[in-house]
Amino acid sequence: MADDVQREAKALQKAAKRTIRGRNGSTVIGSPSTPPAKRIKTGKNFQLPNIPNHISSRGTLESSVSPKTPKSVDTEKIFPNRPAEPHGTNATLKTPGGSRLVPYSKEVVDSSPSKSVLLKPTTTTQHLLEQACAHLVSVDARMKPLIERHHCSVFSREGLAEEIDPFESLCSSIISQQVSGAAAKSIKNKFIGLFHNTSDESPKAPAVFPTPTQVFDCQIPFLRTAGLSERKAEYIKGLAEKFHRGDLSAKMLVKASDEEVLEKLVSVFPVAVRGLGRWSVEMFACFALKRMDVLSTGDLGVQRGMAAFIGKDVKKLKAKGGKWKYLSEKEMLEISAPFSPYRSVFMWYMWRVEDVDIDAFT
């Protein structure tokens, strides 16, 4: 029965990702990417006419392009409504042992030395995105047309139902650094193949990503046969060691605060991981852990989108050069502050303003 439900969930998630239509009527596949559209001129006169309002029974904004769930599907079984918190991990995390850690489940709460360590959930997965969008519009009405045009599937009920392997997600981030999306996919498949013995399994059996212990037990030259550079192989082996020794774990990532996630992965903290910069960890926190209050000031696409959103001529600013050619870090923080604790959603929509392709971030 559980297998049937999981298969239905996967099928529905795939179907949900195919409901958004592109400008030419073609289906856009992938999450959290949205259909390509003409750039939206923003600023004081930012308007998108003839778009109907969608207000829920609770008086909050609902997206006009959210995927429809087939009537025959029991959404409560596939996407169960559970507690959620903007400043916490809202994704279900897989462990190397094959179990699952659900945020705010009895297992997670009881395993905490002090129950006060966990933030008290303030909403549920069913209403998290809806409340976030309503908050963004309440701060700035210019957000409304963006929200009505683009469904933020990454934080939708379906998106929050995804199960994430944090070790695989962080390894993928390292693999994808400074290579094309196609090259990263090829290297990752070869990397998985190193640990997948087809003679022992059915040819149709899906290749499972290796556990931290499996990777830790390997030598660098062996890992490099997947197409990794020596430095990336060292980074991945080092990451595997952190998980293998317990310095990092799914349990820690479920219970950690926003600051602790950054601190333990990128700072001078003793367990900081080589090969993971601040931007990589911010993308991990946003897209993998589903944390709602992440703003990556170092992301040029976010910076450009925010500049266009407030009415700046980004074409002229493009020739300016420098890291902060569109907006300074101080300006980005000041502009985004009122949108907290939903700056991840705000950031997602700033990418949409400038049609930034974010498929590679996931």
C-alpha positions, 0 to 999 in steps of 0.5 A: 500500500505504501509503495502504491501511494509513493508511486501515485505521489511521484506520478502526481508530482510529474503531472503537476510540473507539466501543467504550466504552459509556455508562451508558445503553448508547449509544456514546460517540464521541471521544478522550480523553473517556470514558463519563459515569458516576456520580461516584465517592466516594473517600477512605479507603473508596473501593471499587468492588466486583465488578470483576475484576482483569486482570493481564498476563503481565508482572504489570502491570495491564491495562484491562478496557475497552480497545478490541478490535482486529479479528482481521483487522487487522495491528496491527503495520503500523497501530500499529507498536511503537516506542521511547517515553519518559515525559519525551519526545514520544511522538507522530509529528509532521507537518511543513509539508513533508508529512513525518513525524517519528517519535520516536527514529527514525534521522532524529531521532537523526541530526539531533541535534548531540549524541545525548546531547541525546535522552533514552534511551527506557525503554519502547515504545508497546505497553507505555507505558500498561500500565506507567503504570497499573501504577505508579499502582496501586503508588502508591495502590491506589485508582487501580485501580477508576478504571483498570479502569472507564475506558480512557485511550485518549489514551495507548493504542497506538492513541492514540500512533499518531495523527499530530499537526500541532503548528502546527494543534494550537496554532492550534486552542488559540488559536481555542478560547479563551473560545468554545464548542466549537461556535463554535471548530469553526465558526471553525476550518472557516472558517479552513481554508476561507480556504486551500482553493480548491475550484475547483482540487480535487475537491469531495470532497477534504479541506480541509488545514490551512494551513502556517505560511508560508501563514498568515504571508503573510496580512494580519490583516484577511484572517485575521479573515474566518474569525471571529477576533477581531483579537487572536486573528488576531495571535496566530495570525499570530505563531505562524505566524511562529515556525514560518516562521522556524524558532524553533519546529519539529516537530523541536524539539518531538520532541527538547525536554525537558518544561521546554524545551517550556514555556520556549519557548512560555510563558516570557520566552524570546525565542521565546515565543508570544503568546496561549499561556498555561501551561494551553494549552501543558500541554494541548498537551504532554499531548494532542498531544505525548503527554508522560506527566509533565504536571500542570496545577495551574491546571486547576480540574477536575484540582484538584477531582478530586484533592480528591474523590480524597483524600476532601474534600467538594468540594460544600462547597469549591465555595462557598469561592471563589478559584483554589485553593478545592479544593486549594492548588498545593503540595498538588497537587504533593505529592500528585501527586509519587509518580505521576511520571513518569506524572502526565499519566495521573494527571491524566486519571483525576482528570478522570474522578473528577469527570466533567470533559468534556475533549473540547475539550482535544484 
